[in-house]
Amino acid sequence: MPDTRLADIQLINFRSYRSLLWHCEPGLNIIYGPNGVGKTNLLEAIAYLSFARSFRQQQDRFLVTWEESFFQISGCCLYNQEKIKVDINIIYRDGHKELTINGQTNRLIDLLGIFPVIYFGPDDLLLLKGAPVLRRQFLDREISTLDRIYCRNLQLYRRLLLQRNRLLHAVKDERAKLQELEPWTLQLINIGTAIIQQRHAFINSLATLAADIYKKMGGREDLALVYRPNVGSMDEWMAKFKSGREREIQAGLSLWGPHRDDFSFSIGNRDARHFASQGQQRAAVLALKIAETMVFFEVLGKKPALLMDDVFSELDLRRREALLELLFSAGQSFITTTELSNLPSVLLDGAAIWQLNSDGRLILEQK
Ligand SMILES: Nc1ncnc2c1ncn2[C@@H]1O[C@H](COP(=O)(O)OP(=O)(O)OP(=O)(O)O)[C@@H](O)[C@H]1O
C-alpha cells in the first residue's frame, strides 16, 4: 500500500467535466478511452491539486467549462497507511482562486508539497527543444513544490522586477532620478542570487541521477544537465548593471538576472537541442523526469503520484523498461491511453483499469 495517495477527486465545471466524483484506486490506475474524451483533462485536474495551476495552460479561465462561471476541484489525500486524511478544495471564479485545506482557508503556497505529482506527457520534449521560458517554468514549478522558501523568493523577485522595470521607464521619461534605482537593484541582486543558488542545487541533484538513468536506457554517450545563469556571480551582476545602465533605461527592462536563465541538456558534450537525434532527446527528457521522482521522494519523504499521459506508444524497448521499473517502484500512478494494447501487458496485471466514456463517466473494468 503506498503511503501517500489520492483517494478521490471531485470536479465541478472543470473542462469537459460538468460534474465528476471519482474514487480512484491505490497503486496503478489505467484510464483508457477514445481521443478527446477527457483523459488529459482528468490528469490535469489531479495535477491541479498539487500546484493550484495547470501544467498545460497558464490561464485558469480556460479551464472553466464553456458557458460556466467557475470551476471547483476537491481531492481527498491519505497518508501514513491511510491514518491521516487531507481534504483539498480549490475554487476558481472571476480571476480569483480560493484554497481550503481540511476546511481552513489557506494561501496557495500552503498547498505545495502536500500532494506532489510528476507529469509525463507528449509535450515533454519541449522541455529540451522549446524556448528557455519553458525550462524556467519547469524549474520554478518543481523547486517550489520542494521548497516554499523558493516560491516566496520567486514571488518577491517578480514584484521587485516589476517595480524596477517601472522605475527604469520613469527614469527614461525623467519622472524619476537615477539614484532611485539603487535600492531596487540591490534587493533584486540579493533575492535573485538566492534563486540562482537553489536552481543550481536542484539541477545538480538531478544531473548525476539523470546521467545514470540515461546510461541504463542504452545511451552510449554521457548526458549532462547544465544550469546556465545569465549572470555568473553577484559581482558580475552588479558590474553588468553598471556598464549596461543606459541600455536598461532605453529598454525599460532589467536585462540581467534569473528571469533570463536557462539550463541545457548535452549528450557527448554537445548541445542536445541542436545535435541529438529525436530518440536521444526523448531519452534525455525521460531520464530527467525519472530522476526528478527520486529527488522528490528524497526531499519530501513521500513518493510523488506519477501521471503518464499516453507516453508508452512513443517509446522504444529500453525506455519502456525504464518506465516500467519506475512504475513498479512507484506509489500511486495514473496512466492514460487510447488503447490498452498500447501498454506493455505486464502493466495490466494487478492494475485498476478504468474505461472513460464519451459522457465523462469512469467505469471500473478490472481491479
Ligand atoms: N474549457 C472547456 N470546457 C469544455 N470542454 C473542454 C474545455 N477545454 C477542453 N474541453 C474539451 O476537452 C476535450 C479534450 O479532452 P482531453 O484533452 O482530455 O482529451 P483526451 O482524452 O486526452 O484526448 P487524446 O487522446 O486525443 O489526447 C476537447 O475535445 C474539448 O472538447
The ligand as an ORCA input file, in Angstrom:
! r2SCAN-3c Opt
* xyz 0 1
  N     -12.964     24.646    -21.030
  C     -13.533     23.572    -21.590
  N     -14.869     23.362    -21.464
  C     -15.452     22.272    -22.014
  N     -14.794     21.333    -22.694
  C     -13.472     21.499    -22.848
  C     -12.773     22.615    -22.319
  N     -11.471     22.503    -22.638
  C     -11.366     21.375    -23.354
  N     -12.570     20.766    -23.483
  C     -12.886     19.517    -24.174
  O     -11.991     18.534    -23.760
  C     -11.649     17.743    -24.899
  C     -10.224     17.302    -24.820
  O     -10.075     16.498    -23.719
  P      -8.668     15.807    -23.448
  O      -7.565     16.653    -23.955
  O      -8.662     15.426    -22.029
  O      -8.841     14.543    -24.388
  P      -8.034     13.176    -24.358
  O      -8.976     12.110    -23.954
  O      -6.783     13.324    -23.586
  O      -7.744     13.045    -25.899
  P      -6.447     12.495    -26.683
  O      -6.500     11.006    -26.565
  O      -6.707     12.968    -28.069
  O      -5.238     13.131    -26.065
  C     -11.763     18.641    -26.095
  O     -12.240     17.877    -27.180
  C     -12.745     19.667    -25.682
  O     -13.990     19.335    -26.244
*
